[in-house]
């Protein structure tokens, strides 16, 4: 039987119609959809009872309180704790990653010992035996580097190292160091704290207060509360710095100025205040006035910074006429600032009468230590790590025989990284208490993994920038994912093995004693219905029931105190200012490097949180190349174009970058992102871009002796 054209078309049409009514293709499509949604690597929505628990972030230096959502007892996501005074419901990109980082591929999963070019796993007991032997042999020459700026674990570590014969206890560089040095040189006592909640006019000199400076999450909340949407702002913010960063972008005004000139700008404003009749009985006032009038007049400052005299005159007038003005000086990227610019900024607060006043700067007391032989925070901040390591690298100082590194990554997170790594290589025995396999851990003989925030007890004590004393508890909400331990407990176990008496049996007992001392402190209270800035403004502080304090801390509340240290000798330190704050210009053919740090790219100890890579724009990181930012005028002067690959040279090393033309960078400055260029961690961090800290040469600040690197120059070709 033949099949003609008409019959064929009828057959095809009938088949098509029949296919629509048969269940076979639809069933196959349903099976395919089910199969593709059940691949083992596809994330699944967890099932079970939902609850919320609280703790405090240790990954984020802002120290905000966290509210963790759990499903069937497993943490799922982290948000801000509305009841915590450093959070008030806010959370940074880094603090939000606390849950995800539990499962980071870069985590150290068990104790490890160096073996050839790699590591081999060992037991905790083997690690303790080896450390006891090595540290015992190195007595008198054991040093420690800590990157935890807020934890009581520093008491424990400093006491332990001290009893072994300390070769130095060093904190990683931070804003707190320049402030502590500056306060000391001014004859002041206490830690500088800033009352943003009660200030009505805020002048920010360099400090990226809404991103990486101090209590940044709390700072953002204070800013937004005084500036409700659709209503007249109750505060005025002005930012002075080299880049319109995340802080400058939301301020009422951005005034471009190099990080090298922040002190010059402050003294230029002081000139206008003095001309208007500002005076004080603070020590050194007459000499301070002579220093300012002798070299920081309107034309002097204009020649150095390019800022018109009328601009500084307006700023001085705004500060003088405000009810609660506040001046904040800091590094645009959280480190490397000298004491000179800090003193210059603090001098404005002193001149305006804003010390220990609501909406001004408070001198906060240190909380009492509980470990016998522990160093004070002030003493810890006095040691200069870059200076020490540079001296070791150049054989001007003897290297310690053993080094303990806690929550720090000096091989990556310091300026002149090649020099710092050279110094570390000269230390015979090194132990890292790292949660992630970072660059420093990779150089060590032992790596003993510290449990992460959600797996351990710890604390946060008055972060730098906080306007009030604070104690916040970190508590475990799940068992460790891997074979990790709390470093505090490891040190207590090691001390017992070495017959070193540290008073307590374990870290939890030490923290409970710390809290017990707070319960006896006069003026302290739990910030719950009343917040510390309200007490500073005149509201009565609630009574503290000492026996309930530990329970309150475990429930996510914080202990706070608004007490201040009386200042009887705080002065202007004019002799220091005359040496440390100078008018200078960068030579031709170079640019001032202006690094900027962002919490979305992590810290030197965390690497880049995997989920935060999605927030990085292509104008910052594209593939494995990082971009630096220049404005059109600077690019033209240097002969570079948009998208071009350039070589930056500084501190004896070269780093490549692509060029992004960005008019929110001042002329003569190249802005470079930090957080890239890792040689360790995981695929989310390793090999992405360059570490521009390596280009920053360390210099000694005249008059103070501090290491400084906020105004490093680079050549661009």
C-alpha positions as CSV (number, residue, x, y, z in Angstrom):
1,X,0.0,0.0,0.0
2,X,1.5,3.4,-0.9
3,X,1.8,6.4,1.3
4,X,1.0,9.6,-0.6
5,X,1.6,13.1,0.6
6,X,-1.9,13.7,1.9
7,X,-1.7,10.5,4.0
8,X,1.7,11.4,5.4
9,X,0.6,14.8,6.5
10,X,-2.5,13.3,8.1
11,X,-0.3,10.8,10.0
12,X,2.0,13.6,11.3
13,X,-0.8,15.8,12.3
14,X,-2.6,13.0,14.1
15,X,0.6,12.0,15.9
16,X,1.1,15.6,17.0
17,X,-2.5,15.8,18.3
18,X,-2.2,12.4,20.0
19,X,1.1,13.5,21.7
20,X,-0.8,16.3,23.4
21,X,-3.2,13.8,25.0
22,X,-0.9,11.0,25.9
23,X,0.6,11.3,29.5
24,X,4.0,9.9,28.5
25,X,5.9,13.1,27.6
26,X,4.5,15.0,30.5
27,X,5.5,12.2,32.9
28,X,9.0,12.2,31.4
29,X,9.2,16.0,31.9
30,X,8.1,15.6,35.5
31,X,10.6,12.9,36.2
32,X,13.4,15.1,34.7
33,X,12.4,18.1,36.8
34,X,12.4,15.9,40.0
35,X,15.8,14.4,39.1
36,X,17.5,17.7,38.4
37,X,16.2,19.1,41.7
38,X,17.6,16.3,43.7
39,X,21.3,16.4,42.7
40,X,23.3,15.9,45.9
41,X,25.0,19.3,45.6
42,X,21.8,21.3,45.4
43,X,21.1,23.1,48.8
44,X,17.9,22.0,50.4
45,X,15.6,24.0,52.7
46,X,16.0,22.5,56.2
47,X,13.0,21.2,58.0
48,X,12.3,21.3,61.7
49,X,11.4,23.7,64.5
50,X,12.7,27.3,64.0
51,X,14.1,29.1,67.0
52,X,16.5,32.1,67.6
53,X,19.6,32.3,69.9
54,X,21.9,35.1,70.6
55,X,25.7,35.6,70.7
56,X,28.3,38.2,69.7
57,X,30.4,38.3,66.6
58,X,34.1,37.7,66.8
59,X,34.9,37.6,63.1
60,X,33.7,41.2,62.7
61,X,35.9,43.7,64.6
62,X,32.8,45.9,65.3
63,X,31.7,43.4,67.9
64,X,28.0,43.5,67.2
65,X,25.4,41.3,68.8
66,X,24.0,38.5,66.7
67,X,20.6,36.8,66.5
68,X,21.1,33.4,64.9
69,X,18.1,31.6,63.3
70,X,18.2,27.8,63.8
71,X,16.2,25.1,62.2
72,X,16.1,21.8,64.2
73,X,18.9,23.1,66.3
74,X,21.2,23.9,63.4
75,X,22.2,27.5,62.7
76,X,21.0,28.7,59.3
77,X,21.6,32.5,59.1
78,X,22.9,35.4,61.2
79,X,21.3,38.7,61.7
80,X,21.7,41.7,64.1
81,X,20.4,41.5,67.7
82,X,18.0,44.4,68.3
83,X,18.7,44.3,72.0
84,X,22.5,44.7,71.7
85,X,23.9,48.3,71.9
86,X,26.6,47.7,69.3
87,X,24.1,46.2,66.9
88,X,20.5,47.4,67.5
89,X,19.4,45.0,64.7
90,X,22.2,45.9,62.3
91,X,24.8,43.5,61.1
92,X,27.9,43.8,58.8
93,X,28.6,41.7,55.8
94,X,31.3,39.9,57.7
95,X,29.2,39.2,60.8
96,X,26.4,37.9,58.7
97,X,28.9,35.3,57.4
98,X,29.4,33.7,60.8
99,X,27.2,30.7,60.0
100,X,28.5,30.1,56.5
101,X,32.1,30.3,57.6
102,X,31.6,27.3,59.8
103,X,31.8,25.2,56.6
104,X,34.5,27.2,54.8
105,X,36.9,25.0,52.8
106,X,39.8,27.0,54.3
107,X,39.0,25.8,57.9
108,X,41.7,23.9,59.8
109,X,39.9,20.7,60.7
110,X,42.3,19.3,63.3
111,X,45.7,20.0,64.8
112,X,48.5,19.9,62.2
113,X,52.2,19.6,62.2
114,X,54.6,20.8,59.5
115,X,55.9,18.0,57.4
116,X,58.1,18.9,54.4
117,X,56.2,21.5,52.4
118,X,52.8,20.5,53.8
119,X,51.2,19.4,57.1
120,X,50.2,16.1,58.7
121,X,47.4,15.7,61.2
122,X,48.3,15.0,64.8
123,X,46.3,14.7,68.1
124,X,45.8,17.4,70.6
125,X,47.8,15.5,73.2
126,X,50.7,15.2,70.8
127,X,50.5,18.9,70.1
128,X,50.5,19.8,73.8
129,X,53.5,17.6,74.4
130,X,55.5,19.1,71.6
131,X,54.6,22.7,72.6
132,X,55.5,22.1,76.2
133,X,58.9,20.8,75.2
134,X,59.6,23.6,72.6
135,X,58.4,26.5,74.7
136,X,60.2,25.1,77.8
137,X,63.4,25.2,75.8
138,X,62.7,28.7,74.6
139,X,62.0,30.3,78.0
140,X,62.9,33.9,78.1
141,X,62.5,34.3,74.4
142,X,58.8,33.6,73.7
143,X,56.8,36.2,71.9
144,X,53.1,36.5,71.0
145,X,51.1,38.3,68.3
146,X,47.4,38.7,68.8
147,X,44.8,40.0,66.3
148,X,41.9,39.9,68.8
149,X,41.5,43.5,69.8
150,X,38.6,43.0,72.2
151,X,39.0,39.6,73.9
152,X,39.9,38.8,77.5
153,X,42.0,36.0,76.0
154,X,44.7,38.6,75.7
155,X,44.9,38.6,79.5
156,X,45.5,34.9,79.5
157,X,48.1,34.9,76.7
158,X,50.1,37.8,78.0
159,X,50.2,36.3,81.5
160,X,51.3,32.9,80.1
161,X,54.0,34.4,77.8
162,X,55.1,36.6,80.6
163,X,55.7,33.7,83.0
164,X,57.7,31.9,80.3
165,X,59.9,34.9,79.9
166,X,58.4,37.3,77.3
167,X,60.2,38.5,74.2
168,X,57.3,40.8,73.5
169,X,53.5,40.8,73.4
170,X,52.2,42.5,70.2
171,X,48.8,43.5,68.9
172,X,48.2,43.7,65.2
173,X,48.1,47.4,64.1
174,X,44.7,49.1,64.5
175,X,43.1,52.4,65.1
176,X,43.4,51.8,68.8
177,X,47.2,52.0,68.8
178,X,47.5,55.5,67.4
179,X,44.7,56.6,69.8
180,X,46.4,55.0,72.8
181,X,49.8,56.6,71.9
182,X,48.2,59.9,71.2
183,X,46.2,60.0,74.5
184,X,49.4,59.1,76.4
185,X,51.4,61.9,74.7
186,X,48.6,64.3,75.6
187,X,48.9,63.4,79.2
188,X,45.4,61.8,79.0
189,X,44.2,58.6,80.7
190,X,41.7,56.1,79.4
191,X,40.5,54.8,76.0
192,X,39.0,57.3,73.6
193,X,35.3,56.7,73.0
194,X,33.0,58.6,70.7
195,X,29.4,59.5,71.6
196,X,27.8,59.6,68.1
197,X,24.3,59.1,69.5
198,X,24.3,62.5,71.2
199,X,26.4,64.5,68.7
200,X,24.8,67.0,66.4
201,X,27.8,68.0,64.2
202,X,30.5,65.4,63.4
203,X,33.7,66.1,61.6
204,X,35.4,62.9,60.4
205,X,39.1,63.2,59.5
206,X,40.0,60.1,57.5
207,X,38.3,57.4,59.6
208,X,35.9,55.2,57.6
209,X,33.4,55.2,60.5
210,X,30.6,53.3,58.7
211,X,32.8,50.5,57.3
212,X,36.0,49.5,59.1
213,X,36.6,52.0,61.9
214,X,35.7,51.1,65.4
215,X,32.1,50.1,66.2
216,X,31.0,50.6,62.6
217,X,27.6,48.8,62.8
218,X,26.6,50.9,65.9
219,X,27.9,54.0,64.1
220,X,25.6,53.5,61.2
221,X,22.6,53.0,63.5
222,X,23.4,56.2,65.4
223,X,23.7,58.1,62.1
224,X,20.4,56.8,60.7
225,X,18.5,57.4,63.9
226,X,19.3,61.1,63.9
227,X,18.4,61.3,60.2
228,X,15.0,59.7,59.7
229,X,13.8,59.4,56.1
230,X,11.6,62.3,55.0
231,X,12.4,64.4,58.1
232,X,14.9,67.2,58.8
233,X,18.3,65.7,59.9
234,X,19.2,66.2,63.5
235,X,22.9,65.9,62.8
236,X,25.4,67.1,60.3
237,X,28.4,65.0,59.1
238,X,31.4,66.2,57.1
239,X,34.1,63.7,55.8
240,X,37.7,64.7,55.0
241,X,39.7,62.1,53.2
242,X,41.3,61.1,49.9
243,X,38.4,58.9,48.6
244,X,34.6,59.3,48.7
245,X,34.3,55.9,50.4
246,X,31.2,54.4,52.0
247,X,31.4,56.9,54.9
248,X,31.9,60.0,52.7
249,X,29.1,58.9,50.3
250,X,26.4,59.4,53.0
251,X,27.9,62.4,54.7
252,X,26.5,65.9,54.0
253,X,29.9,66.9,52.6
254,X,33.1,65.4,51.3
255,X,36.3,67.5,51.4
256,X,39.1,65.8,49.5
257,X,42.4,65.6,51.4
258,X,45.3,63.2,51.4
259,X,45.8,60.9,54.4
260,X,49.2,62.6,54.7
261,X,47.4,66.0,55.3
262,X,44.7,65.0,57.9
263,X,46.7,66.6,60.7
264,X,47.3,69.7,58.6
265,X,43.6,70.1,58.0
266,X,42.8,69.7,61.7
267,X,45.4,72.4,62.7
268,X,44.1,74.6,59.9
269,X,40.6,74.5,61.4
270,X,42.2,75.2,64.8
271,X,43.6,78.4,63.3
272,X,40.1,79.7,62.6
273,X,38.8,78.6,66.0
274,X,41.6,80.4,67.7
275,X,41.1,83.5,65.6
276,X,37.4,83.5,66.7
277,X,38.5,83.5,70.3
278,X,38.6,79.8,71.4
279,X,40.6,79.3,74.5
280,X,41.1,76.8,77.3
281,X,43.1,76.2,80.4
282,X,44.5,72.8,79.2
283,X,48.2,72.4,79.5
284,X,50.3,73.5,76.5
285,X,47.6,75.9,75.1
286,X,49.9,78.9,74.6
287,X,52.5,76.8,72.8
288,X,49.8,75.1,70.8
289,X,48.5,78.5,69.7
290,X,52.0,79.5,68.6
291,X,52.5,76.3,66.6
292,X,49.2,76.7,64.8
293,X,49.6,80.5,64.1
294,X,53.2,79.9,63.0
295,X,52.6,77.4,60.2
296,X,49.0,76.5,59.7
297,X,47.3,79.6,58.5
298,X,44.8,79.6,55.7
299,X,47.3,80.1,52.9
300,X,49.7,77.6,54.4
301,X,47.0,74.9,54.4
302,X,45.8,75.8,50.9
303,X,49.3,75.4,49.5
304,X,49.6,72.0,51.2
305,X,46.1,70.6,50.6
306,X,44.4,72.6,47.9
307,X,41.5,73.4,50.3
308,X,40.2,76.9,50.1
309,X,40.4,79.0,53.3
310,X,36.7,79.6,53.2
311,X,36.0,75.9,53.4
312,X,38.0,75.5,56.6
313,X,36.4,78.8,58.0
314,X,33.0,77.3,57.4
315,X,33.9,74.1,59.1
316,X,35.3,75.9,62.1
317,X,32.1,78.1,62.3
318,X,29.9,75.0,62.1
319,X,31.8,73.3,65.0
320,X,31.9,76.4,67.2
321,X,28.1,77.0,66.8
322,X,27.0,73.4,67.3
323,X,25.6,72.3,70.6
324,X,27.4,69.0,70.6
325,X,30.3,68.9,68.1
326,X,32.5,65.9,67.7
327,X,35.8,65.4,65.8
328,X,37.0,61.9,64.9
329,X,40.4,61.3,63.4
330,X,41.5,57.9,62.0
331,X,43.0,56.0,59.2
332,X,41.0,55.6,56.0
333,X,41.7,51.9,56.0
334,X,41.9,51.0,59.7
335,X,45.7,51.0,60.3
336,X,48.9,52.9,59.8
337,X,47.9,56.2,61.2
338,X,50.4,58.0,63.4
339,X,49.7,59.7,66.8
340,X,50.2,63.1,65.2
341,X,46.9,63.3,63.2
342,X,45.1,61.8,66.2
343,X,46.4,64.4,68.5
344,X,45.6,67.2,66.0
345,X,42.0,65.9,65.8
346,X,41.7,65.5,69.5
347,X,43.1,69.0,70.0
348,X,39.9,70.3,68.3
349,X,37.8,68.4,70.8
350,X,39.8,69.9,73.6
351,X,39.6,73.4,72.1
352,X,35.8,73.0,71.8
353,X,35.4,71.7,75.3
354,X,34.1,68.3,74.2
355,X,36.1,65.9,76.4
356,X,33.9,63.8,78.8
357,X,30.8,65.6,77.6
358,X,27.6,64.1,76.0
359,X,28.0,64.0,72.3
360,X,31.8,64.4,72.6
361,X,34.8,62.2,73.4
362,X,34.8,60.1,76.5
363,X,37.9,58.8,78.3
364,X,36.8,55.3,79.2
365,X,38.4,53.3,82.0
366,X,39.9,49.8,81.4
367,X,38.1,46.9,83.0
368,X,40.0,45.1,85.7
369,X,42.1,42.0,84.7
370,X,41.5,38.7,86.5
371,X,44.5,36.7,85.4
372,X,47.6,37.3,87.7
373,X,50.4,38.8,85.7
374,X,48.2,39.9,82.8
375,X,49.1,43.0,80.8
376,X,46.8,45.9,80.6
377,X,45.3,46.8,77.2
378,X,47.3,50.1,77.3
379,X,50.5,48.2,77.7
380,X,49.7,45.8,74.9
381,X,48.9,48.6,72.5
382,X,52.3,50.3,73.3
383,X,54.3,47.6,71.5
384,X,55.0,48.4,67.8
385,X,54.8,45.1,65.8
386,X,56.0,46.5,62.4
387,X,59.0,48.2,64.0
388,X,59.9,45.0,65.8
389,X,59.6,42.7,62.8
390,X,61.5,45.1,60.5
391,X,64.3,45.2,63.1
392,X,64.4,41.4,63.2
393,X,64.3,41.2,59.4
394,X,67.3,43.5,59.1
395,X,69.2,41.9,62.0
396,X,68.9,45.0,64.2
397,X,67.0,43.0,66.8
398,X,67.3,39.4,68.0
399,X,64.5,37.1,66.8
400,X,62.5,35.3,69.5
401,X,63.0,31.6,69.8
402,X,59.3,30.9,69.7
403,X,56.3,32.8,68.5
404,X,52.6,32.2,69.3
405,X,50.2,33.7,66.8
406,X,46.6,34.1,67.9
407,X,43.8,35.2,65.5
408,X,46.4,37.1,63.5
409,X,47.9,37.0,60.0
410,X,51.0,39.2,60.1
411,X,52.5,37.5,57.0
412,X,49.6,39.1,55.0
413,X,48.0,41.9,57.0
414,X,51.1,44.2,57.6
415,X,52.7,46.7,55.4
416,X,56.0,45.7,53.6
417,X,54.7,42.2,53.7
418,X,57.9,40.8,52.2
419,X,59.9,42.3,55.0
420,X,57.5,41.0,57.6
421,X,57.5,37.5,56.2
422,X,61.3,37.5,56.2
423,X,61.3,38.3,59.9
424,X,58.8,35.5,60.6
425,X,61.1,33.1,58.8
426,X,63.9,33.9,61.2
427,X,61.9,32.7,64.2
428,X,62.8,29.0,64.8
429,X,59.5,27.8,66.2
430,X,56.1,29.1,65.4
431,X,52.6,28.1,66.5
432,X,49.4,29.5,65.0
433,X,46.0,29.3,66.7
434,X,44.1,29.9,63.5
435,X,40.6,29.0,62.5
436,X,41.5,29.1,58.8
437,X,44.7,28.1,57.0
438,X,46.0,31.7,56.3
439,X,49.4,32.8,55.1
440,X,51.0,32.9,58.6
441,X,49.5,29.5,59.6
442,X,51.1,28.1,56.4
443,X,54.5,29.2,57.7
444,X,54.1,27.7,61.2
445,X,55.4,24.5,62.7
446,X,52.1,23.8,64.4
447,X,48.6,24.9,63.6
448,X,46.1,24.4,66.4
449,X,42.6,25.3,65.2
450,X,40.6,27.7,67.3
451,X,36.8,27.0,67.3
452,X,34.7,29.6,65.6
453,X,32.3,32.1,67.2
454,X,29.3,29.8,67.2
455,X,31.3,27.0,68.7
456,X,33.0,28.6,71.7
457,X,32.8,30.8,74.8
458,X,34.6,34.1,74.4
459,X,33.9,37.8,75.0
460,X,34.0,41.3,73.5
461,X,35.3,44.0,75.8
462,X,34.9,47.7,74.9
463,X,35.9,47.8,71.2
464,X,37.8,50.9,70.2
465,X,35.4,53.7,69.2
466,X,32.6,52.7,71.5
467,X,31.2,55.6,73.5
468,X,30.8,53.5,76.6
469,X,32.4,50.6,78.4
470,X,31.0,47.3,77.3
471,X,31.1,43.6,78.0
472,X,29.4,41.1,75.7
473,X,29.5,37.4,76.0
474,X,30.2,35.0,73.1
475,X,28.6,31.6,73.7
476,X,28.5,28.4,71.8
477,X,25.2,27.5,70.1
478,X,26.4,24.2,68.5
479,X,29.2,21.6,68.9
480,X,32.4,22.2,66.8
481,X,32.0,21.1,63.2
482,X,35.6,19.8,63.2
483,X,38.2,18.7,65.8
484,X,38.8,22.2,67.1
485,X,39.2,23.7,70.5
486,X,38.9,27.1,72.2
487,X,42.4,28.5,72.3
488,X,41.9,29.7,75.9
489,X,41.3,26.1,77.0
490,X,44.3,24.9,75.1
491,X,46.5,27.5,76.9
492,X,45.2,26.4,80.3
493,X,45.9,22.8,79.4
494,X,49.4,23.7,78.2
495,X,50.1,25.7,81.3
496,X,49.2,22.7,83.5
497,X,51.6,20.6,81.5
498,X,54.4,23.1,82.0
499,X,53.5,23.8,85.7
500,X,52.6,27.4,85.0
501,X,50.0,28.7,87.5
502,X,47.3,30.8,85.7
503,X,44.8,30.6,88.6
504,X,41.9,29.1,86.7
505,X,41.1,25.6,85.5
506,X,39.7,26.6,82.2
507,X,38.6,29.5,80.0
508,X,34.9,29.4,81.0
509,X,35.9,29.7,84.7
510,X,38.0,32.7,83.8
511,X,35.2,34.4,81.9
512,X,32.8,33.8,84.8
513,X,35.3,35.5,87.2
514,X,35.5,38.4,84.8
515,X,31.7,38.8,84.8
516,X,31.7,38.5,88.6
517,X,34.0,41.5,88.8
518,X,31.7,43.5,86.6
519,X,28.8,42.8,88.9
520,X,30.8,44.6,91.6
521,X,31.7,47.6,89.5
522,X,30.1,50.9,90.4
523,X,27.8,52.4,87.7
524,X,27.5,49.3,85.5
525,X,24.2,48.1,84.2
526,X,22.6,45.8,81.7
527,X,21.6,47.7,78.5
528,X,18.0,46.5,78.1
529,X,15.3,49.1,78.6
530,X,17.8,51.9,78.9
531,X,20.8,52.4,76.6
532,X,24.2,53.8,77.7
533,X,23.9,56.9,75.4
534,X,20.6,57.7,77.1
535,X,22.3,57.6,80.5
536,X,25.1,59.8,79.1
537,X,22.4,62.3,78.1
538,X,21.0,62.3,81.7
539,X,18.6,59.4,82.0
540,X,19.1,57.4,85.3
541,X,21.0,54.2,85.0
542,X,19.0,51.1,86.0
543,X,20.2,49.1,89.0
544,X,22.3,46.0,88.4
545,X,21.4,42.7,90.1
546,X,24.8,41.1,90.2
547,X,23.6,37.5,90.5
548,X,21.6,37.8,87.3
549,X,24.4,39.3,85.1
550,X,25.6,36.0,83.6
551,X,22.1,35.0,82.7
552,X,21.5,38.4,81.1
553,X,24.7,38.1,79.1
554,X,23.8,34.6,77.9
555,X,20.4,36.0,76.8
556,X,22.1,38.4,74.4
557,X,22.2,41.6,76.5
558,X,25.4,43.6,77.2
559,X,26.8,45.0,80.4
560,X,27.6,48.7,79.9
561,X,29.0,51.6,82.0
562,X,29.1,55.3,81.2
563,X,31.9,56.1,83.7
564,X,34.8,58.2,82.6
565,X,38.4,58.8,83.7
566,X,38.9,62.3,85.1
567,X,41.4,64.3,83.0
568,X,43.6,66.5,85.2
569,X,46.6,66.7,82.9
570,X,45.3,66.3,79.4
571,X,46.9,68.9,77.2
572,X,47.7,69.7,73.5
573,X,51.2,68.1,73.3
574,X,52.4,71.0,71.1
575,X,56.0,69.9,71.0
576,X,54.9,66.5,69.5
577,X,52.5,68.2,67.0
578,X,55.3,70.6,65.8
579,X,57.3,67.5,64.8
580,X,54.6,65.0,63.7
581,X,52.3,67.2,61.6
582,X,54.2,68.7,58.7
583,X,53.3,70.4,55.5
584,X,54.8,68.4,52.6
585,X,54.2,67.6,49.0
586,X,54.6,64.3,47.1
587,X,57.4,64.4,44.5
588,X,56.4,64.4,40.8
589,X,55.8,61.0,39.0
590,X,54.4,59.4,42.1
591,X,51.0,59.2,43.7
592,X,49.8,58.7,47.2
593,X,48.4,55.2,47.7
594,X,45.0,55.3,49.4
595,X,44.0,51.7,50.3
596,X,40.4,51.1,51.3
597,X,39.1,48.1,53.3
598,X,35.6,46.7,53.2
599,X,34.1,44.1,55.4
600,X,32.6,42.2,52.5
601,X,36.1,41.1,51.5
602,X,36.8,39.9,55.1
603,X,39.9,40.5,57.2
604,X,43.4,39.1,57.0
605,X,42.4,36.2,59.3
606,X,39.1,35.2,57.5
607,X,39.9,35.6,53.8
608,X,37.0,36.5,51.5
609,X,33.7,34.9,52.7
610,X,32.5,32.8,49.8
611,X,29.0,34.3,49.7
612,X,30.3,37.8,49.8
613,X,32.1,37.5,46.4
614,X,28.8,38.1,44.7
615,X,28.8,41.6,46.1
616,X,32.2,42.5,44.6
617,X,31.7,44.7,41.5
618,X,33.6,44.1,38.2
619,X,35.3,47.5,38.7
620,X,37.1,46.1,41.7
621,X,37.8,42.5,40.8
622,X,37.4,40.9,37.4
623,X,38.6,37.3,37.1
624,X,41.9,37.4,38.9
625,X,42.7,41.1,38.3
626,X,42.0,43.9,40.8
627,X,41.4,47.4,39.8
628,X,42.8,50.6,41.2
629,X,40.9,53.9,41.0
630,X,42.2,57.2,39.7
631,X,40.4,60.3,38.6
632,X,40.7,61.5,35.0
633,X,43.2,64.3,35.9
634,X,45.6,61.9,37.7
635,X,45.3,59.3,34.9
636,X,46.1,61.9,32.3
637,X,49.1,63.2,34.3
638,X,50.4,59.7,34.7
639,X,49.7,58.7,31.0
640,X,47.3,55.8,31.8
641,X,43.9,55.0,30.3
642,X,40.8,53.3,31.5
643,X,41.1,49.5,31.5
644,X,44.9,49.6,31.1
645,X,47.1,47.3,33.0
646,X,49.6,49.2,35.1
647,X,52.5,48.4,37.4
648,X,52.5,50.0,40.9
649,X,55.9,50.1,42.6
650,X,56.5,50.8,46.3
651,X,58.6,49.4,49.2
652,X,60.8,47.7,46.7
653,X,58.1,45.5,45.1
654,X,55.8,45.7,42.1
655,X,52.1,44.8,41.9
656,X,49.9,44.9,38.8
657,X,46.4,46.3,38.5
658,X,43.9,47.5,36.0
659,X,42.8,51.1,35.9
660,X,39.3,52.3,36.7
661,X,38.6,56.0,36.1
662,X,36.6,57.2,39.1
663,X,36.0,60.8,40.0
664,X,35.4,60.1,43.7
665,X,39.2,59.9,44.2
666,X,41.1,63.1,44.7
667,X,43.8,64.2,42.3
668,X,47.2,62.8,43.0
669,X,45.9,59.7,44.7
670,X,45.4,56.1,43.6
671,X,42.8,54.2,45.5
672,X,43.4,50.4,45.9
673,X,41.2,47.8,47.5
674,X,42.4,45.6,50.3
675,X,41.5,42.0,51.0
676,X,42.9,40.5,47.8
677,X,46.1,38.9,46.8
678,X,45.9,35.9,49.2
679,X,48.3,33.0,48.7
680,X,46.5,30.9,51.2
681,X,42.9,30.1,52.2
682,X,40.6,28.6,49.5
683,X,39.4,29.1,45.9
684,X,37.3,32.0,47.0
685,X,40.4,34.0,48.2
686,X,43.6,32.4,46.8
687,X,45.1,34.0,43.7
688,X,42.5,36.8,43.4
689,X,44.2,40.1,42.7
690,X,47.0,41.7,44.6
691,X,47.8,42.6,48.2
692,X,48.5,46.3,48.0
693,X,49.7,46.5,51.6
694,X,52.9,45.1,50.3
695,X,53.6,48.4,48.5
696,X,53.4,50.5,51.6
697,X,56.7,51.4,53.1
698,X,56.9,51.8,56.8
699,X,58.3,55.1,58.1
700,X,58.9,56.4,61.6
701,X,56.7,59.3,62.7
702,X,58.8,62.3,63.9
703,X,58.1,63.2,67.5
704,X,56.4,59.9,68.4
705,X,58.6,57.1,67.0
706,X,55.5,55.2,65.8
707,X,55.4,53.2,62.6
708,X,53.3,54.9,60.0
709,X,52.2,54.0,56.5
710,X,48.9,55.8,55.7
711,X,50.7,58.2,53.3
712,X,52.9,55.8,51.3
713,X,53.9,56.9,47.8
714,X,53.9,54.6,44.8
715,X,55.2,54.9,41.2
716,X,52.8,54.0,38.4
717,X,53.9,52.8,35.0
